[in-house]
Structure formats: C-alpha cells, structure tokens
Amino acid sequence: MIEQQPSLSEEVLQDRVRHGLIARGIGAVILGIIVGTLLPAAFQVGISYHFPDEKEAQTWGFILWGEHWAIRVVVSWAGIVAAGFIVGLVARKKGSMLAALASIPTLICWLAIAAIGWTEQIPFMSETRAVDISIGNKLAASLLVLTTIPFAIWSGNQGEEISSVYGEYFDSRRWTLLGIKWFHFIWIPLLVYIVMMQTSYVALYGFQWLKAMWRADASFISVSSIVPTVFTLMVWGTLYIMWFGMFKSYMALSGLDEIPSSGARAIAVLKYGVGGLILAAVLQAGIAYLHYGLIKLLS
C-alpha cells in the first residue's frame, strides 16, 4: 500500500510543531542581536567617510562617534527598530517580549555609558580614572536608555503582525529564513552592509544640501534654494534606486515574485540588487563631481 503524501497544510503544521515558540524565540533573539550590532556598524563606516578629517585625526569613537551624538541616537534607533522587527517576524509570537529581550545588550551598553558619563569615572577599576564625556553624549546615552525597550517592543509587535500574513508562506518553503534559502545568507550580509554604509553617507550628504537651502531661504520656490533642492532630490533619488533594488531582490529570492527558474532569479538579483547598487554609486559619483564643478565655477 502506497503511503499518501502529506498535503501542504500538513507540512506547514509539521514545521510549526518542529519549530515551536522556544526554537523560534531563541533563533529570533540571536538574529536580532546580530542585526542590532551589524547595522550601526555599517552606518558608522558610511558616516565616518562623511567626516574624513575626524577619521584621520583619530577622534572618532567606536561607540560615541565623537560629538555627533544626535546622529548616534538616530542610528541606534534605526538598529533597534530593524532588529526588533526581524525578531517579531521570525518569532511569530511574543514578538514584543522577544524583541525587548534582544535589545538588552544595547540597553546595558548605553546604561553603562550613561553611568560612566554622569559619574565621570569607570567603576570596578583598581585605579580611579577620570572620564570626560560631553554633555551631549551624556544626554544621548540617557535618552537611549529610556527609549531602547519601548522602540524594541513597538517594532517587535510590527514584525509579529506582518508574520501573521506571510508566516504560512514562509513555513511552506523548507530550509529558508523569511522565505530565502539558507545558502543565500553567505553573501546577503555583505550586500546589505554595503547598502547600509552607502545609505548613511548619502543621507548625510543630502542633509548638507538641506542645510544650505535652509540658510539660503526656507522657501522651496525661491531662486536661492533651487540648486540645493535639485541636488537634494537627486542624491536622495539614488537611495530609492538602491532600496528598490533590494526590495526586488528579496521578492525574487523569497519566491514572492513568480520567477520560473533559479537562473532567472539569479539574473533578477544581479539586475536589481547588484546592478541597482552600481547604478546608484555611479550616479552619486556624478552628482559629487557636478557639485565640486559648480563650486569651482562659482568661486
């Protein structure tokens, strides 16, 4: 007698039993900690290229990033939200609680910095050593202590809500993470790292033009603000190219876009993911050369 093959729903049920709350929760927390660590590191590289003088002078702190405490807060929030969202997406249940758990290392880090900053000394050391941390960094660390858990809880809940829509589809694709086959994660982190690094650099470059526009005139339609407005739109448009390419690559790799063969999926990833990144980089270089050309022309 031939044994009947299990239906798709039965396979999904078996996967859910095999990968229960505990297994998913542990995996989600570990993944959240990794994402919460790597994303700010990628952002740091891009931001440090935006301030080359500080990099050469070795005044760029690995944790505090010099006196750019406002940027550090925004980047930390971005890392917390991204990590929490992924935790909720992978865990499926208890996303808020698990995202908060994954954010504890970040919370401990900023709590220690805030304590050291306000007391101006490092505890538990045999020799007392005074520590000078600026008031901006003290306030930034304190703000992150207060907001890390709430941001993690909120983003974990958002990821859990999305997983309720796509969870069954993810379960139907064996040996995958968020629908993507496991072996693709050998190269995906490198691509994401490059995109994050470039995003941080280009975002700050765009804010430079916004600052110039604001100093010239707060109106977007005045003659003095036309050039900053055009440059801001152009440089931030390259961010759209990069992120659209990443989105299309995910849709291809996860199977959400119905692409008939693995070769066609590889071409789609090369076209949108790698090609989009290269196109954005070429356009960013062209915008930078145009910028410096205008400076020489008008100086």
SULPEZI-V816908 format. One record per run of one state. SS is the DSSP state (~ for helix, > for strand, _ for the rest). FROM is the first residue (numbers start at 1). TO is the last residue. Records with the same first field share a line. If there is no record, write none. Layout:
BEGIN
SS = FROM-TO / FROM-TO
END
This chain:
BEGIN
_ = 1-7 / 19-20 / 51-51 / 57-68 / 92-94 / 103-103 / 120-120 / 122-129 / 131-134 / 173-175 / 178-179 / 187-187 / 217-222 / 255-261 / 299-299
~ = 8-18 / 21-50 / 52-56 / 69-91 / 95-102 / 104-119 / 135-172 / 182-186 / 188-216 / 223-254 / 262-298
> = 121-121 / 130-130 / 176-177 / 180-181
END
